């Protein structure tokens, strides 16, 4: 397959027609997949915010104080408040904030960004990345994945992940198919939207690159069952349960 960045996108502003900005700069084919960084989706959707919108609660003050005692670094309690308001659950409070966002993604600081945000203190993730992907998919006529970069347990560094998608399943479901020796696969579900997001990140880059949209071409989902189950429910997420148990034990 081929992966390439869409060149020449301007600085995206609140209210911009992101689909038109993309379509004006690349001729898409029916088998393409468009991957869009959540930063430009958030900017187009007006998700920039300032600290004064998040007056710190007592809990945010306690979190900021605990963070400073644990790390020796200060944290603005208003940032902690923004994280709390963008999250449904706080899995770890120190030495960093590990959260579950409103749409189910587990990440540090609710994915709130403080870089490449002209005119605002913070950039919040899209409220509903799947709805954002659906709108872009309808306008562009090809599958769309909204991506972000995220750290990984047990490893240094970040890689691209999918936050929302439309026009294709999230995963290839290999269960019921056979391996080369004829044994039936019982658990293999391949999160292809995450793998495409990681490939996209290789060419989109980070920092000041200015290429937040990429296209994957000549990739095919194949003759497999599809699944849209990407985010685990708490009931079958053993790691999340263990983190919660550890956090509660630490609090006591």
N, C-alpha and C positions, 0 to 999 in steps of 0.2 A: 504494500500500500504506500501511498504518498501522503505526507503531512506537510502543510505549508502555512505560513502566517499570511493573513490578509494585510496588505500594506496600506499606509496612508490614512489610517483612521484619525480623526481629530480628537482633541480633548472632549470627552462626552460630558454634556451638561444635562441638568434635570429637565425632563420633558422632551429630550431628543428622541427622534424615531430611529432607534438602534437598528431595526431591520433594514430601513432604507439606507442608512450609512454603510451597512455591510453589502447590500445588494449593489450599490453604486460602485463598489471596488473589487468585486469578484463575480465571475460568471459561474454559477453553480450548476452542477449536474445532478440528475435525480438520485444517483447513488452516493452523493457526498453526505458527510456528517459535519455540521458546523459546531465548533466548540467555542464558547464565549466565557471569558473570565467574569466572575461574579462582580468584580469591581466596576466594570462598565455597565453591567445591568443595574447595579445599585445606584450609580451616578444618574443613569437615565430615569430611574424610578424615584429620584429625589431622596435617597437614603443617607445623604450627608447630614451630620448632626453636630451640635456644639455642646460643650460641657455644661453650659448653663441650663440646658434642657433636662439635666439629670441631677437635681439636688440630692445630695447624699443622704441616705437613710442611716439609721443606727447600725443596721447590719452591714451596709457598705463601709461605714467608718471602722467597724470591727475587722472586716476583711482586709482593708487597707493597712490597718495597724498590725494585724497578724502577718501580713505579707512582709512588711518592713522589718519586723522582728526576726522573721525566718531567713530573709535574704540580705538584709542590710540596705536594700534599695527602697525608695519611696514609691508609693502608688497613689495616684490621685483618687480619693474615694468616689469622685463623680464618675471616673472610669469604671470602678467596681459597680456603681449603681447602674450604669448603662449595660454592663454585662448581665446583671441580675434581671433587668427588664427585658433583655433579648433572649432569656433562657427560661426553660421550664424546670430544669434541675441543675444543681451545682454538685458535681461528683467529687471534686477536690477543690479546697479553698486555699491550700498552701502546700508547696511554694509557688504554685500557679493555679489559675482558675480553669478547671476543666468542666465544661458545661454541655448540656443538651439544648440545642436551639429549639425554637418554636416548631420547626418542621422536622425535627428528629435527628439532625446531624450532631455528633459529639465531637467537640473541638475546643481548643484553648480560647478563652476570652470571647466566647460566642461568635468567633470569626470577625470581631470588630477590628478594622484596620485603621492605622494612624499614618500610613505613608501614601503618597500620591493622592492626597485629598485636598486639592486647592480650594480655599474658601470655606473650609470646615475643619473642626477638630477631629472628627471621627467619621468613618464610613461603615455603616451597618450592612450586614448581609441582606440580600433581597428577602422580603417578608415570606414569599412563597416561590422558591426557585423553580419548582415544577410548573407553576402557572406562568412564570416568566418564560420558561423554555417552550411551553405550549403556544404562547403568543408569537414568539419568534418562529417556531415551526410552521404555524399557520401562515405567517407572512412570507417566509422564505421557501416553503414547499419542500424542505428536506429535514431529516432528523436534526435536533439541536440538543446539546448538552451544556448546561451551565456549570462551570468549574470553579474550584478554589484550590489553593495550596494548603497542605495540612501536614503536620508532623506525624510520625509513626511510632507506636510503642516499640521499645527495645532497639530502636535504630536512630542514628543521628540523621539530620536533614529532613527536608520536606519533599513531597511529590504532589502531583495534581490528583484531585479527586472530583467526583461528580456530586453536585448538590441537587440538581434537578435535570430532567430529561423529558423529551417528547418526540414522538415519531418512531421510536424503537424501544424494545424492552431494555431494562437495566442489566439483565444477566442472561447468559446462555445457560440453560438448564440441561446438563448432561445426564441427569439421573434416568436410569432405564436404558441408556445406551451401553455399548460394550467396549472394553479395552481391546488391545491387539490379541490378547489370549482368550477372548470371548467371555471374560468375567463382566458381569453387569455392574455399572457404576451406581453407587447408592447415595453419595453425598456431594458430588462435584457440581457446584454452581459457579460459573465464571462471571465475575462482575465486570462485564465488558465496558460499561460506561466509565468506570474508574480507570480501566486500562487505556481507553482512548483519551481520557483526561490527562493521564500521565504522559502519553505520547505527545499530546498537544503542548504540554508544559515544556517539553524539550526544545520546541521551536519558538514558543511564545516568549520564554525567558522570564526574568524577574527584573525588579528595579526600574530603570529608566528606559527599558526597551521599547515601550509604546506599541506593542503588537498583541493586544488582548484577545484577538479573534483568530482562530485557525480553522483549516479545513482538512478533514481526513478523506482521501479519495481512493477508490478501488479497494475498499474494505467491505467485506460482506458478512452479515450475521451468520449465514449458513443455515442448513436445514436442521435446526434445533428448536426445541421448545424454548419459550421465553418466560422470564419472570421479572416482575417489578418490585420484588421484595429485596431492598437494599439495606434499609435500616432495621436492625434487630429490635424486636419488642423486648421490654425489660425482662419479661418472664423467661425468655430463652437466651438472654445475654449474661453469661456467667461472669465475664470480666467486669461488667458494670455492677453486678450484684456484689462482687468481691470488693470493688472500690468503695461502694456505699457502706459496706460493713466495716471496712478499714477506716473510712472517714468518721463514722459514728463512734467507733472505738477510740479514735484519736481525740475526738471532741470530749469524750467522757473522761 
